[in-house]
Amino acid sequence: TEYMPGGKPPLLVGQVHDSAIVDTPNKRVDEVLGTIVDAMLVHNEMPYWKDRGMPMAVDIKIGRDLHEMKPVKI
């Protein structure tokens, strides 16, 4: 597509509670991972969360399908 230099844009396929499934081209995985991690961890910096003593964490898995998912070190 014209508006996405990398071609096909990332697509949020599903989201339940604290889980998100995103479909993205292989060449954009690092970029999308960074965006997802930043979005999920932004709460750790917010005044309403900072003093709770329990920072949020993110676990990420990557794979062609749910069967092939492998953990990714952030």
All heavy atoms as TSV, in Angstrom:
chain	resi	resn	atom	element	x	y	z
A	1	THR	N	N	0.833	-1.186	0.000
A	1	THR	CA	C	0.000	0.000	0.000
A	1	THR	C	C	0.874	1.244	0.000
A	1	THR	O	O	1.984	1.218	0.483
A	1	THR	CB	C	-0.924	0.008	1.233
A	1	THR	OG1	O	-0.129	-0.059	2.381
A	1	THR	CG2	C	-1.929	-1.117	1.185
A	2	GLU	N	N	0.358	2.325	-0.515
A	2	GLU	CA	C	1.137	3.547	-0.652
A	2	GLU	C	C	1.518	4.169	0.693
A	2	GLU	O	O	2.591	4.722	0.828
A	2	GLU	CB	C	0.345	4.568	-1.465
A	2	GLU	CG	C	0.183	4.185	-2.916
A	2	GLU	CD	C	-0.650	5.206	-3.655
A	2	GLU	OE1	O	-0.614	6.382	-3.279
A	2	GLU	OE2	O	-1.338	4.810	-4.607
A	3	TYR	N	N	0.644	4.108	1.667
A	3	TYR	CA	C	0.897	4.797	2.928
A	3	TYR	C	C	1.832	4.038	3.866
A	3	TYR	O	O	2.233	4.550	4.878
A	3	TYR	CB	C	-0.415	5.122	3.645
A	3	TYR	CG	C	-1.239	3.904	3.990
A	3	TYR	CD1	C	-1.071	3.277	5.217
A	3	TYR	CD2	C	-2.166	3.400	3.110
A	3	TYR	CE1	C	-1.815	2.160	5.533
A	3	TYR	CE2	C	-2.915	2.291	3.429
A	3	TYR	CZ	C	-2.744	1.669	4.639
A	3	TYR	OH	O	-3.475	0.572	4.958
A	4	MET	N	N	2.173	2.791	3.538
A	4	MET	CA	C	3.069	2.010	4.382
A	4	MET	C	C	4.339	1.684	3.605
A	4	MET	O	O	4.303	0.873	2.680
A	4	MET	CB	C	2.399	0.699	4.832
A	4	MET	CG	C	1.189	0.892	5.720
A	4	MET	SD	S	1.547	1.724	7.272
A	4	MET	CE	C	2.552	0.534	8.083
A	5	PRO	N	N	5.470	2.306	3.968
A	5	PRO	CA	C	6.707	2.047	3.237
A	5	PRO	C	C	7.110	0.580	3.251
A	5	PRO	O	O	7.705	0.083	2.335
A	5	PRO	CB	C	7.744	2.886	3.965
A	5	PRO	CG	C	7.003	3.773	4.882
A	5	PRO	CD	C	5.620	3.247	5.034
A	6	GLY	N	N	6.747	-0.149	4.321
A	6	GLY	CA	C	7.119	-1.559	4.431
A	6	GLY	C	C	6.143	-2.492	3.754
A	6	GLY	O	O	6.247	-3.692	3.890
A	7	GLY	N	N	5.147	-1.983	3.035
A	7	GLY	CA	C	4.150	-2.836	2.397
A	7	GLY	C	C	2.956	-3.030	3.297
A	7	GLY	O	O	2.401	-2.078	3.828
A	8	LYS	N	N	2.585	-4.279	3.496
A	8	LYS	CA	C	1.410	-4.616	4.298
A	8	LYS	C	C	1.539	-4.069	5.727
A	8	LYS	O	O	2.538	-4.280	6.393
A	8	LYS	CB	C	1.290	-6.140	4.331
A	8	LYS	CG	C	0.152	-6.672	5.133
A	8	LYS	CD	C	0.168	-8.191	5.091
A	8	LYS	CE	C	-0.705	-8.743	6.189
A	8	LYS	NZ	N	-0.522	-10.180	6.320
A	9	PRO	N	N	0.513	-3.362	6.217
A	9	PRO	CA	C	0.591	-2.819	7.577
A	9	PRO	C	C	0.355	-3.903	8.631
A	9	PRO	O	O	-0.289	-4.913	8.344
A	9	PRO	CB	C	-0.544	-1.796	7.609
A	9	PRO	CG	C	-1.523	-2.291	6.614
A	9	PRO	CD	C	-0.714	-2.976	5.545
A	10	PRO	N	N	0.889	-3.733	9.841
A	10	PRO	CA	C	0.587	-4.663	10.927
A	10	PRO	C	C	-0.918	-4.651	11.188
A	10	PRO	O	O	-1.580	-3.635	11.007
A	10	PRO	CB	C	1.342	-4.087	12.121
A	10	PRO	CG	C	2.363	-3.182	11.540
A	10	PRO	CD	C	1.793	-2.681	10.256
A	11	LEU	N	N	-1.450	-5.788	11.605
A	11	LEU	CA	C	-2.884	-5.913	11.830
A	11	LEU	C	C	-3.136	-6.566	13.188
A	11	LEU	O	O	-2.621	-7.657	13.454
A	11	LEU	CB	C	-3.505	-6.764	10.719
A	11	LEU	CG	C	-4.980	-7.093	10.840
A	11	LEU	CD1	C	-5.821	-5.821	10.720
A	11	LEU	CD2	C	-5.385	-8.100	9.782
A	12	LEU	N	N	-3.887	-5.898	14.052
A	12	LEU	CA	C	-4.288	-6.473	15.327
A	12	LEU	C	C	-5.411	-7.465	15.023
A	12	LEU	O	O	-6.515	-7.085	14.669
A	12	LEU	CB	C	-4.770	-5.397	16.297
A	12	LEU	CG	C	-5.217	-5.879	17.665
A	12	LEU	CD1	C	-4.067	-6.525	18.418
A	12	LEU	CD2	C	-5.789	-4.726	18.468
A	13	VAL	N	N	-5.089	-8.756	15.150
A	13	VAL	CA	C	-6.016	-9.818	14.792
A	13	VAL	C	C	-6.961	-10.130	15.949
A	13	VAL	O	O	-8.133	-10.406	15.752
A	13	VAL	CB	C	-5.254	-11.096	14.381
A	13	VAL	CG1	C	-6.204	-12.230	14.078
A	13	VAL	CG2	C	-4.360	-10.807	13.192
A	14	GLY	N	N	-6.437	-10.095	17.165
A	14	GLY	CA	C	-7.261	-10.396	18.322
A	14	GLY	C	C	-6.674	-9.790	19.582
A	14	GLY	O	O	-5.463	-9.597	19.686
A	15	GLN	N	N	-7.559	-9.479	20.540
A	15	GLN	CA	C	-7.113	-8.908	21.807
A	15	GLN	C	C	-8.098	-9.342	22.883
A	15	GLN	O	O	-9.297	-9.207	22.718
A	15	GLN	CB	C	-7.062	-7.382	21.694
A	15	GLN	CG	C	-6.517	-6.674	22.901
A	15	GLN	CD	C	-7.573	-6.340	23.931
A	15	GLN	OE1	O	-8.708	-6.037	23.609
A	15	GLN	NE2	N	-7.192	-6.413	25.187
A	16	VAL	N	N	-7.555	-9.948	23.959
A	16	VAL	CA	C	-8.371	-10.357	25.098
A	16	VAL	C	C	-7.612	-10.002	26.366
A	16	VAL	O	O	-6.480	-10.444	26.551
A	16	VAL	CB	C	-8.656	-11.872	25.071
A	16	VAL	CG1	C	-9.454	-12.296	26.286
A	16	VAL	CG2	C	-9.358	-12.275	23.794
A	17	HIS	N	N	-8.218	-9.204	27.211
A	17	HIS	CA	C	-7.627	-8.762	28.478
A	17	HIS	C	C	-6.229	-8.204	28.247
A	17	HIS	O	O	-6.067	-7.136	27.706
A	17	HIS	CB	C	-7.644	-9.881	29.517
A	17	HIS	CG	C	-9.015	-10.389	29.806
A	17	HIS	ND1	N	-9.958	-9.638	30.484
A	17	HIS	CD2	C	-9.619	-11.556	29.488
A	17	HIS	CE1	C	-11.072	-10.327	30.572
A	17	HIS	NE2	N	-10.900	-11.499	29.971
A	18	ASP	N	N	-5.185	-8.964	28.625
A	18	ASP	CA	C	-3.809	-8.472	28.492
A	18	ASP	C	C	-3.053	-9.196	27.374
A	18	ASP	O	O	-1.833	-9.245	27.365
A	18	ASP	CB	C	-3.068	-8.602	29.815
A	18	ASP	CG	C	-2.949	-10.046	30.275
A	18	ASP	OD1	O	-3.601	-10.924	29.675
A	18	ASP	OD2	O	-2.216	-10.303	31.238
A	19	SER	N	N	-3.763	-9.771	26.434
A	19	SER	CA	C	-3.155	-10.523	25.342
A	19	SER	C	C	-3.523	-9.870	24.007
A	19	SER	O	O	-4.665	-9.467	23.806
A	19	SER	CB	C	-3.672	-11.963	25.372
A	19	SER	OG	O	-3.219	-12.678	24.259
A	20	ALA	N	N	-2.539	-9.790	23.111
A	20	ALA	CA	C	-2.803	-9.243	21.776
A	20	ALA	C	C	-2.152	-10.148	20.735
A	20	ALA	O	O	-1.027	-10.609	20.923
A	20	ALA	CB	C	-2.231	-7.833	21.657
A	21	ILE	N	N	-2.861	-10.405	19.652
A	21	ILE	CA	C	-2.318	-11.170	18.532
A	21	ILE	C	C	-2.213	-10.208	17.356
A	21	ILE	O	O	-3.206	-9.605	16.944
A	21	ILE	CB	C	-3.224	-12.359	18.169
A	21	ILE	CG1	C	-3.339	-13.304	19.365
A	21	ILE	CG2	C	-2.672	-13.094	16.953
A	21	ILE	CD1	C	-4.366	-14.397	19.179
A	22	VAL	N	N	-0.980	-10.058	16.838
A	22	VAL	CA	C	-0.718	-9.102	15.762
A	22	VAL	C	C	-0.115	-9.845	14.575
A	22	VAL	O	O	0.818	-10.633	14.730
A	22	VAL	CB	C	0.266	-8.001	16.239
A	22	VAL	CG1	C	0.561	-7.030	15.111
A	22	VAL	CG2	C	-0.302	-7.273	17.441
A	23	ASP	N	N	-0.646	-9.597	13.395
A	23	ASP	CA	C	-0.115	-10.149	12.151
A	23	ASP	C	C	0.698	-9.046	11.488
A	23	ASP	O	O	0.188	-7.948	11.252
A	23	ASP	CB	C	-1.270	-10.587	11.252
A	23	ASP	CG	C	-0.808	-11.277	9.983
A	23	ASP	OD1	O	0.381	-11.634	9.891
A	23	ASP	OD2	O	-1.643	-11.468	9.086
A	24	THR	N	N	1.974	-9.340	11.218
A	24	THR	CA	C	2.834	-8.324	10.606
A	24	THR	C	C	3.851	-8.997	9.679
A	24	THR	O	O	4.240	-10.145	9.913
A	24	THR	CB	C	3.558	-7.496	11.689
A	24	THR	OG1	O	4.209	-6.381	11.080
A	24	THR	CG2	C	4.582	-8.303	12.443
A	25	PRO	N	N	4.279	-8.307	8.630
A	25	PRO	CA	C	5.319	-8.875	7.764
A	25	PRO	C	C	6.612	-9.095	8.561
A	25	PRO	O	O	6.916	-8.343	9.492
A	25	PRO	CB	C	5.523	-7.798	6.695
A	25	PRO	CG	C	4.311	-6.935	6.752
A	25	PRO	CD	C	3.819	-6.996	8.156
A	26	ASN	N	N	7.358	-10.133	8.199
A	26	ASN	CA	C	8.611	-10.452	8.893
A	26	ASN	C	C	9.559	-9.262	8.993
A	26	ASN	O	O	10.197	-9.056	10.018
A	26	ASN	CB	C	9.331	-11.609	8.202
A	26	ASN	CG	C	8.645	-12.933	8.431
A	26	ASN	OD1	O	7.879	-13.091	9.390
A	26	ASN	ND2	N	8.885	-13.871	7.555
A	27	LYS	N	N	9.643	-8.462	7.933
A	27	LYS	CA	C	10.604	-7.352	7.931
A	27	LYS	C	C	10.214	-6.226	8.889
A	27	LYS	O	O	10.998	-5.334	9.144
A	27	LYS	CB	C	10.829	-6.818	6.522
A	27	LYS	CG	C	9.598	-6.244	5.858
A	27	LYS	CD	C	9.923	-5.859	4.427
A	27	LYS	CE	C	8.673	-5.497	3.671
A	27	LYS	NZ	N	8.938	-5.297	2.264
A	28	ARG	N	N	8.993	-6.276	9.449
A	28	ARG	CA	C	8.554	-5.217	10.370
A	28	ARG	C	C	8.419	-5.708	11.811
A	28	ARG	O	O	7.963	-4.970	12.676
A	28	ARG	CB	C	7.223	-4.655	9.882
A	28	ARG	CG	C	7.369	-4.108	8.466
A	28	ARG	CD	C	6.448	-3.060	8.060
A	28	ARG	NE	N	6.318	-1.975	9.004
A	28	ARG	CZ	C	5.215	-1.253	9.088
A	28	ARG	NH1	N	4.190	-1.521	8.330
A	28	ARG	NH2	N	5.142	-0.260	9.938
A	29	VAL	N	N	8.833	-6.947	12.076
A	29	VAL	CA	C	8.651	-7.539	13.407
A	29	VAL	C	C	9.321	-6.703	14.494
A	29	VAL	O	O	8.699	-6.396	15.512
A	29	VAL	CB	C	9.157	-9.000	13.438
A	29	VAL	CG1	C	9.254	-9.510	14.858
A	29	VAL	CG2	C	8.228	-9.890	12.629
A	30	ASP	N	N	10.569	-6.322	14.321
A	30	ASP	CA	C	11.277	-5.558	15.362
A	30	ASP	C	C	10.585	-4.234	15.657
A	30	ASP	O	O	10.432	-3.849	16.813
A	30	ASP	CB	C	12.732	-5.310	14.967
A	30	ASP	CG	C	13.566	-6.578	14.991
A	30	ASP	OD1	O	13.170	-7.533	15.695
A	30	ASP	OD2	O	14.595	-6.618	14.305
A	31	GLU	N	N	10.169	-3.541	14.624
A	31	GLU	CA	C	9.471	-2.263	14.785
A	31	GLU	C	C	8.162	-2.447	15.558
A	31	GLU	O	O	7.861	-1.713	16.498
A	31	GLU	CB	C	9.182	-1.683	13.402
A	31	GLU	CG	C	8.271	-0.492	13.405
A	31	GLU	CD	C	7.765	-0.143	12.003
A	31	GLU	OE1	O	8.213	-0.748	11.010
A	31	GLU	OE2	O	6.903	0.744	11.931
A	32	VAL	N	N	7.392	-3.461	15.173
A	32	VAL	CA	C	6.101	-3.709	15.812
A	32	VAL	C	C	6.298	-4.171	17.253
A	32	VAL	O	O	5.567	-3.747	18.147
A	32	VAL	CB	C	5.280	-4.723	14.982
A	32	VAL	CG1	C	4.022	-5.147	15.714
A	32	VAL	CG2	C	4.935	-4.127	13.628
A	33	LEU	N	N	7.297	-5.025	17.490
A	33	LEU	CA	C	7.588	-5.459	18.865
A	33	LEU	C	C	7.872	-4.265	19.760
A	33	LEU	O	O	7.361	-4.177	20.874
A	33	LEU	CB	C	8.797	-6.395	18.892
A	33	LEU	CG	C	8.552	-7.838	18.528
A	33	LEU	CD1	C	9.863	-8.609	18.567
A	33	LEU	CD2	C	7.538	-8.474	19.422
A	34	GLY	N	N	8.697	-3.343	19.285
A	34	GLY	CA	C	9.028	-2.159	20.070
A	34	GLY	C	C	7.799	-1.332	20.404
A	34	GLY	O	O	7.628	-0.873	21.530
A	35	THR	N	N	6.921	-1.177	19.432
A	35	THR	CA	C	5.699	-0.407	19.648
A	35	THR	C	C	4.792	-1.084	20.671
A	35	THR	O	O	4.254	-0.435	21.572
A	35	THR	CB	C	4.941	-0.229	18.312
A	35	THR	OG1	O	5.791	0.446	17.394
A	35	THR	CG2	C	3.664	0.551	18.510
A	36	ILE	N	N	4.633	-2.389	20.559
A	36	ILE	CA	C	3.776	-3.129	21.490
A	36	ILE	C	C	4.329	-3.070	22.906
A	36	ILE	O	O	3.601	-2.805	23.862
A	36	ILE	CB	C	3.601	-4.584	21.023
A	36	ILE	CG1	C	2.773	-4.624	19.741
A	36	ILE	CG2	C	2.952	-5.437	22.114
A	36	ILE	CD1	C	2.742	-5.974	19.069
A	37	VAL	N	N	5.620	-3.313	23.050
A	37	VAL	CA	C	6.241	-3.282	24.383
A	37	VAL	C	C	6.098	-1.892	24.999
A	37	VAL	O	O	5.707	-1.761	26.162
A	37	VAL	CB	C	7.726	-3.708	24.307
A	37	VAL	CG1	C	8.432	-3.445	25.622
A	37	VAL	CG2	C	7.830	-5.179	23.939
A	38	ASP	N	N	6.385	-0.858	24.238
A	38	ASP	CA	C	6.238	0.512	24.754
A	38	ASP	C	C	4.806	0.793	25.199
A	38	ASP	O	O	4.574	1.375	26.256
A	38	ASP	CB	C	6.648	1.540	23.693
A	38	ASP	CG	C	8.143	1.570	23.448
A	38	ASP	OD1	O	8.898	0.963	24.243
A	38	ASP	OD2	O	8.556	2.191	22.452
A	39	ALA	N	N	3.848	0.371	24.379
A	39	ALA	CA	C	2.441	0.624	24.707
A	39	ALA	C	C	2.010	-0.130	25.968
A	39	ALA	O	O	1.252	0.397	26.783
A	39	ALA	CB	C	1.555	0.225	23.531
A	40	MET	N	N	2.504	-1.344	26.142
A	40	MET	CA	C	2.086	-2.140	27.296
A	40	MET	C	C	2.785	-1.713	28.588
A	40	MET	O	O	2.233	-1.865	29.668
A	40	MET	CB	C	2.301	-3.615	27.020
A	40	MET	CG	C	1.392	-4.131	25.911
A	40	MET	SD	S	1.563	-5.886	25.607
A	40	MET	CE	C	0.475	-6.526	26.875
A	41	LEU	N	N	3.994	-1.181	28.461
A	41	LEU	CA	C	4.752	-0.812	29.662
A	41	LEU	C	C	4.615	0.655	30.044
A	41	LEU	O	O	5.177	1.079	31.051
A	41	LEU	CB	C	6.229	-1.167	29.483
A	41	LEU	CG	C	6.526	-2.655	29.360
A	41	LEU	CD1	C	8.025	-2.887	29.222
A	41	LEU	CD2	C	5.974	-3.436	30.542
A	42	VAL	N	N	3.879	1.436	29.270
A	42	VAL	CA	C	3.729	2.856	29.558
A	42	VAL	C	C	3.130	3.070	30.952
A	42	VAL	O	O	3.430	4.049	31.624
A	42	VAL	CB	C	2.889	3.565	28.465
A	42	VAL	CG1	C	1.437	3.160	28.540
A	42	VAL	CG2	C	3.031	5.063	28.578
A	43	HIS	N	N	2.334	2.119	31.418
A	43	HIS	CA	C	1.715	2.246	32.742
A	43	HIS	C	C	2.755	2.319	33.855
A	43	HIS	O	O	2.529	2.953	34.882
A	43	HIS	CB	C	0.766	1.076	33.007
A	43	HIS	CG	C	-0.372	1.049	32.049
A	43	HIS	ND1	N	-1.419	1.925	32.110
A	43	HIS	CD2	C	-0.618	0.253	30.967
A	43	HIS	CE1	C	-2.268	1.678	31.148
A	43	HIS	NE2	N	-1.808	0.674	30.429
A	44	ASN	N	N	3.893	1.676	33.691
A	44	ASN	CA	C	4.934	1.685	34.724
A	44	ASN	C	C	5.438	3.094	35.019
A	44	ASN	O	O	5.984	3.343	36.087
A	44	ASN	CB	C	6.105	0.790	34.319
A	44	ASN	CG	C	5.741	-0.672	34.380
A	44	ASN	OD1	O	4.820	-1.073	35.085
A	44	ASN	ND2	N	6.469	-1.492	33.641
A	45	GLU	N	N	5.286	4.004	34.064
A	45	GLU	CA	C	5.772	5.375	34.231
A	45	GLU	C	C	4.685	6.354	34.687
A	45	GLU	O	O	4.973	7.513	34.952
A	45	GLU	CB	C	6.368	5.874	32.905
A	45	GLU	CG	C	7.483	4.996	32.369
A	45	GLU	CD	C	8.636	4.855	33.357
A	45	GLU	OE1	O	9.009	5.861	33.999
A	45	GLU	OE2	O	9.143	3.729	33.504
A	46	MET	N	N	3.463	5.899	34.751
A	46	MET	CA	C	2.350	6.784	35.088
A	46	MET	C	C	2.204	6.952	36.603
A	46	MET	O	O	2.429	6.011	37.361
A	46	MET	CB	C	1.032	6.233	34.525
A	46	MET	CG	C	1.006	6.166	33.029
A	46	MET	SD	S	1.085	7.836	32.356
A	46	MET	CE	C	2.011	7.578	30.878
A	47	PRO	N	N	1.832	8.158	37.042
A	47	PRO	CA	C	1.685	8.433	38.479
A	47	PRO	C	C	0.728	7.470	39.179
A	47	PRO	O	O	0.952	7.092	40.318
A	47	PRO	CB	C	1.143	9.857	38.537
A	47	PRO	CG	C	1.444	10.460	37.216
A	47	PRO	CD	C	1.543	9.334	36.229
A	48	TYR	N	N	-0.333	7.051	38.497
A	48	TYR	CA	C	-1.302	6.160	39.126
A	48	TYR	C	C	-0.753	4.746	39.345
A	48	TYR	O	O	-1.358	3.956	40.051
A	48	TYR	CB	C	-2.605	6.087	38.316
A	48	TYR	CG	C	-2.441	5.562	36.900
A	48	TYR	CD1	C	-2.345	4.207	36.637
A	48	TYR	CD2	C	-2.385	6.446	35.837
A	48	TYR	CE1	C	-2.194	3.731	35.357
A	48	TYR	CE2	C	-2.241	5.987	34.546
A	48	TYR	CZ	C	-2.153	4.623	34.307
A	48	TYR	OH	O	-2.003	4.165	33.030
A	49	TRP	N	N	0.393	4.409	38.744
A	49	TRP	CA	C	0.928	3.055	38.863
A	49	TRP	C	C	2.305	3.010	39.533
A	49	TRP	O	O	2.660	2.018	40.167
A	49	TRP	CB	C	1.024	2.414	37.472
A	49	TRP	CG	C	1.223	0.928	37.547
A	49	TRP	CD1	C	2.405	0.245	37.507
A	49	TRP	CD2	C	0.214	-0.060	37.711
A	49	TRP	NE1	N	2.187	-1.090	37.623
A	49	TRP	CE2	C	0.845	-1.308	37.753
A	49	TRP	CE3	C	-1.173	-0.003	37.828
A	49	TRP	CZ2	C	0.134	-2.492	37.894
A	49	TRP	CZ3	C	-1.861	-1.191	37.969
A	49	TRP	CH2	C	-1.214	-2.407	38.005
A	50	LYS	N	N	3.090	4.075	39.410
A	50	LYS	CA	C	4.487	4.084	39.874
A	50	LYS	C	C	4.666	3.607	41.316
A	50	LYS	O	O	5.594	2.881	41.615
A	50	LYS	CB	C	5.072	5.494	39.752
A	50	LYS	CG	C	5.786	5.731	38.475
A	50	LYS	CD	C	6.475	7.074	38.518
A	50	LYS	CE	C	7.414	7.169	37.361
A	50	LYS	NZ	N	8.113	8.406	37.280
A	51	ASP	N	N	3.788	4.006	42.215
A	51	ASP	CA	C	3.972	3.713	43.637
A	51	ASP	C	C	3.376	2.376	44.062
A	51	ASP	O	O	3.355	2.063	45.249
A	51	ASP	CB	C	3.349	4.837	44.475
A	51	ASP	CG	C	4.036	6.169	44.217
A	51	ASP	OD1	O	5.231	6.159	43.864
A	51	ASP	OD2	O	3.373	7.212	44.360
A	52	ARG	N	N	2.933	1.576	43.154
A	52	ARG	CA	C	2.301	0.303	43.515
A	52	ARG	C	C	3.301	-0.786	43.885
A	52	ARG	O	O	2.921	-1.775	44.489
A	52	ARG	CB	C	1.396	-0.191	42.395
A	52	ARG	CG	C	0.195	0.701	42.219
A	52	ARG	CD	C	-0.740	0.120	41.205
A	52	ARG	NE	N	-1.858	1.038	41.031
A	52	ARG	CZ	C	-3.115	0.679	41.125
A	52	ARG	NH1	N	-3.428	-0.560	41.366
A	52	ARG	NH2	N	-4.065	1.558	40.953
A	53	GLY	N	N	4.555	-0.652	43.491
A	53	GLY	CA	C	5.563	-1.642	43.841
A	53	GLY	C	C	5.456	-2.936	43.047
A	53	GLY	O	O	6.061	-3.940	43.403
A	54	MET	N	N	4.672	-2.940	41.984
A	54	MET	CA	C	4.531	-4.133	41.149
A	54	MET	C	C	4.508	-3.700	39.684
A	54	MET	O	O	3.456	-3.483	39.100
A	54	MET	CB	C	3.241	-4.876	41.465
A	54	MET	CG	C	3.096	-6.144	40.667
A	54	MET	SD	S	1.472	-6.904	40.829
A	54	MET	CE	C	1.568	-7.657	42.414
A	55	PRO	N	N	5.705	-3.543	39.084
A	55	PRO	CA	C	5.745	-3.096	37.691
A	55	PRO	C	C	5.159	-4.150	36.744
A	55	PRO	O	O	5.273	-5.349	36.993
A	55	PRO	CB	C	7.230	-2.885	37.415
A	55	PRO	CG	C	7.936	-3.688	38.439
A	55	PRO	CD	C	7.029	-3.773	39.625
A	56	MET	N	N	4.530	-3.675	35.706
A	56	MET	CA	C	4.010	-4.577	34.676
A	56	MET	C	C	5.173	-5.143	33.882
A	56	MET	O	O	6.212	-4.504	33.734
A	56	MET	CB	C	3.065	-3.840	33.747
A	56	MET	CG	C	1.788	-3.453	34.386
A	56	MET	SD	S	0.647	-2.870	33.122
A	56	MET	CE	C	-0.722	-2.431	34.151
A	57	ALA	N	N	4.986	-6.348	33.370
A	57	ALA	CA	C	5.987	-7.007	32.535
A	57	ALA	C	C	5.302	-7.459	31.248
A	57	ALA	O	O	4.083	-7.557	31.182
A	57	ALA	CB	C	6.585	-8.194	33.263
A	58	VAL	N	N	6.102	-7.742	30.228
A	58	VAL	CA	C	5.572	-8.178	28.945
A	58	VAL	C	C	6.272	-9.467	28.534
A	58	VAL	O	O	7.492	-9.554	28.591
A	58	VAL	CB	C	5.800	-7.103	27.851
A	58	VAL	CG1	C	5.315	-7.591	26.505
A	58	VAL	CG2	C	5.128	-5.804	28.232
A	59	ASP	N	N	5.497	-10.466	28.153
A	59	ASP	CA	C	6.017	-11.705	27.577
A	59	ASP	C	C	5.557	-11.736	26.129
A	59	ASP	O	O	4.376	-11.549	25.841
A	59	ASP	CB	C	5.465	-12.932	28.299
A	59	ASP	CG	C	5.890	-12.996	29.751
A	59	ASP	OD1	O	7.053	-12.675	30.037
A	59	ASP	OD2	O	5.057	-13.372	30.585
A	60	ILE	N	N	6.493	-11.990	25.209
A	60	ILE	CA	C	6.151	-11.991	23.791
A	60	ILE	C	C	6.576	-13.309	23.164
A	60	ILE	O	O	7.650	-13.841	23.460
A	60	ILE	CB	C	6.825	-10.810	23.058
A	60	ILE	CG1	C	6.246	-9.503	23.588
A	60	ILE	CG2	C	6.664	-10.926	21.552
A	60	ILE	CD1	C	6.740	-8.275	22.892
A	61	LYS	N	N	5.706	-13.814	22.288
A	61	LYS	CA	C	6.008	-15.016	21.500
A	61	LYS	C	C	5.789	-14.673	20.034
A	61	LYS	O	O	4.921	-13.864	19.703
A	61	LYS	CB	C	5.081	-16.166	21.896
A	61	LYS	CG	C	5.269	-16.623	23.316
A	61	LYS	CD	C	4.277	-17.726	23.638
A	61	LYS	CE	C	4.403	-18.124	25.096
A	61	LYS	NZ	N	3.381	-19.126	25.452
A	62	ILE	N	N	6.592	-15.298	19.162
A	62	ILE	CA	C	6.480	-15.063	17.720
A	62	ILE	C	C	6.401	-16.411	17.012
A	62	ILE	O	O	7.093	-17.357	17.390
A	62	ILE	CB	C	7.705	-14.294	17.181
A	62	ILE	CG1	C	7.743	-12.897	17.775
A	62	ILE	CG2	C	7.689	-14.224	15.664
A	62	ILE	CD1	C	8.940	-12.085	17.319
A	63	GLY	N	N	5.577	-16.475	15.966
A	63	GLY	CA	C	5.495	-17.685	15.158
A	63	GLY	C	C	4.563	-17.485	13.981
A	63	GLY	O	O	3.781	-16.538	13.937
A	64	ARG	N	N	4.663	-18.387	13.018
A	64	ARG	CA	C	3.781	-18.326	11.833
A	64	ARG	C	C	2.335	-18.554	12.209
A	64	ARG	O	O	1.426	-18.059	11.567
A	64	ARG	CB	C	4.186	-19.392	10.817
A	64	ARG	CG	C	5.326	-19.013	9.948
A	64	ARG	CD	C	5.574	-20.082	8.903
A	64	ARG	NE	N	4.412	-20.374	8.077
A	64	ARG	CZ	C	4.164	-19.812	6.902
A	64	ARG	NH1	N	5.000	-18.935	6.417
A	64	ARG	NH2	N	3.089	-20.130	6.220
A	65	ASP	N	N	2.111	-19.375	13.245
A	65	ASP	CA	C	0.761	-19.643	13.734
A	65	ASP	C	C	0.865	-19.938	15.234
A	65	ASP	O	O	1.962	-19.974	15.793
A	65	ASP	CB	C	0.098	-20.796	12.975
A	65	ASP	CG	C	0.934	-22.059	12.977
A	65	ASP	OD1	O	1.488	-22.418	14.046
A	65	ASP	OD2	O	1.041	-22.707	11.925
A	66	LEU	N	N	-0.251	-20.138	15.904
A	66	LEU	CA	C	-0.232	-20.345	17.352
A	66	LEU	C	C	0.558	-21.586	17.751
A	66	LEU	O	O	1.176	-21.627	18.809
A	66	LEU	CB	C	-1.666	-20.431	17.898
A	66	LEU	CG	C	-2.460	-19.132	17.828
A	66	LEU	CD1	C	-3.896	-19.364	18.285
A	66	LEU	CD2	C	-1.812	-18.051	18.664
A	67	HIS	N	N	0.573	-22.609	16.904
A	67	HIS	CA	C	1.318	-23.849	17.190
A	67	HIS	C	C	2.830	-23.630	17.182
A	67	HIS	O	O	3.560	-24.280	17.937
A	67	HIS	CB	C	0.917	-24.926	16.193
A	67	HIS	CG	C	1.632	-26.214	16.377
A	67	HIS	ND1	N	1.365	-27.055	17.437
A	67	HIS	CD2	C	2.619	-26.794	15.663
A	67	HIS	CE1	C	2.161	-28.104	17.358
A	67	HIS	NE2	N	2.926	-27.968	16.281
A	68	GLU	N	N	3.311	-22.722	16.362
A	68	GLU	CA	C	4.760	-22.499	16.204
A	68	GLU	C	C	5.300	-21.358	17.073
A	68	GLU	O	O	6.448	-20.958	16.901
A	68	GLU	CB	C	5.074	-22.201	14.740
A	68	GLU	CG	C	4.828	-23.373	13.813
A	68	GLU	CD	C	5.211	-23.066	12.386
A	68	GLU	OE1	O	5.904	-22.059	12.142
A	68	GLU	OE2	O	4.801	-23.832	11.510
A	69	MET	N	N	4.515	-20.837	17.988
A	69	MET	CA	C	4.948	-19.699	18.802
A	69	MET	C	C	6.167	-20.047	19.660
A	69	MET	O	O	6.196	-21.094	20.305
A	69	MET	CB	C	3.810	-19.238	19.699
A	69	MET	CG	C	2.596	-18.799	18.938
A	69	MET	SD	S	2.893	-17.329	17.994
A	69	MET	CE	C	2.221	-16.139	19.069
A	70	LYS	N	N	7.144	-19.154	19.660
A	70	LYS	CA	C	8.360	-19.290	20.472
A	70	LYS	C	C	8.563	-17.996	21.261
A	70	LYS	O	O	8.372	-16.919	20.725
A	70	LYS	CB	C	9.585	-19.522	19.575
A	70	LYS	CG	C	9.478	-20.726	18.672
A	70	LYS	CD	C	9.819	-21.980	19.395
A	70	LYS	CE	C	9.916	-23.138	18.414
A	70	LYS	NZ	N	8.996	-24.185	18.602
A	71	PRO	N	N	8.971	-18.116	22.530
A	71	PRO	CA	C	9.223	-16.906	23.339
A	71	PRO	C	C	10.343	-16.058	22.743
A	71	PRO	O	O	11.295	-16.571	22.173
A	71	PRO	CB	C	9.633	-17.464	24.693
A	71	PRO	CG	C	9.217	-18.895	24.703
A	71	PRO	CD	C	9.197	-19.337	23.288
A	72	VAL	N	N	10.206	-14.745	22.905
A	72	VAL	CA	C	11.208	-13.789	22.445
A	72	VAL	C	C	11.735	-13.054	23.667
A	72	VAL	O	O	10.964	-12.617	24.519
A	72	VAL	CB	C	10.579	-12.757	21.470
A	72	VAL	CG1	C	11.571	-11.661	21.132
A	72	VAL	CG2	C	10.079	-13.441	20.226
A	73	LYS	N	N	13.054	-12.939	23.756
A	73	LYS	CA	C	13.645	-12.171	24.854
A	73	LYS	C	C	13.591	-10.695	24.491
A	73	LYS	O	O	13.981	-10.285	23.414
A	73	LYS	CB	C	15.097	-12.601	25.050
A	73	LYS	CG	C	15.552	-12.483	26.460
A	73	LYS	CD	C	16.764	-13.381	26.649
A	73	LYS	CE	C	17.205	-13.411	28.046
A	73	LYS	NZ	N	16.736	-14.285	28.959
A	74	ILE	N	N	13.082	-9.895	25.434
A	74	ILE	CA	C	12.924	-8.471	25.181
A	74	ILE	C	C	14.140	-7.712	25.686
A	74	ILE	O	O	14.625	-7.924	26.741
A	74	ILE	CB	C	11.646	-7.946	25.870
A	74	ILE	CG1	C	10.457	-8.714	25.358
A	74	ILE	CG2	C	11.477	-6.465	25.619
A	74	ILE	CD1	C	9.191	-8.437	26.122
